[in-house]
Amino acid sequence: MVSDTIKTSQGNLIISFLGHSSLVMSWNGRTIHSDPVSSEADYTKLPKADVILISHDHYDHLDLKAVGPVQTAATKIVGNPDVAKQIPQAIVMKNGDKRTVDGLPIEAVPAYNIVHMASPGKPFHPKGVGNGYIVSFGDKRVYLAGDTENIPEMKQLQNIDIAFLPMNLPYTMTPEMVADAACAFQPKILYPYHLGETDPSKLVDLLKDEKSIEVRIRQMK
């Protein structure tokens, strides 16, 4: 399991990359899972979760077979209203909500399609449903975008230290869309994730002149 270490004002944040949009983050004695999916890892061998963040209820983001092995009686699960239909004890956050969960300030950010449609007039991810999350780890703000395009709400974000932006076609963003968004809100570190078959080297090339943005490529198919 590949991991990166990020220094924060309250100790190191260790981000482990499982695949797709599944991550494990360890910080200050807490373990945070995002969008756990059993096809990306053997969750029976992973650390128990203090917090689980679930962006929306699509099968490749919400997988009860992955949630179960890392869940304890004390685990706090954060999700949108659709997630709560499958996990009744979930802490429901809607677009725009802010709350502190297990000492972690969390903001729910809209996540939706503008261009890419499942059929005419029906976006893969409708506005007002899915969440992205901004989680504050001490002085570092981490943005997990979920399934979305380069929407206006994303471009207006500020003070993002680390951003995970999806780049799998046709469901989310092209490399050009990711570059457009990153140039707008200027994350210090950018991880493209949920890549599908998209070549991340295209994004690296698009952002080669943006010296303030460090693009990190990890295996996140």
Secondary structure by P-SEA (a helix, b strand, c coil): cbbbbbbccccbbbbbbccccbbbbbcccbbbbcccccccccccccccccbbbbcccccccccaaaaaaaccccbbbbbcaaaaaaccccccccccbbbbcccbbbbbbbbbcccccccccccccccccbbbbbbbcccbbbbbcccccccccccccccccbbbbbbcccccccaaaaaaaaaaccccbbbbcccccccaaaaaaaacccccbbbbbcccc
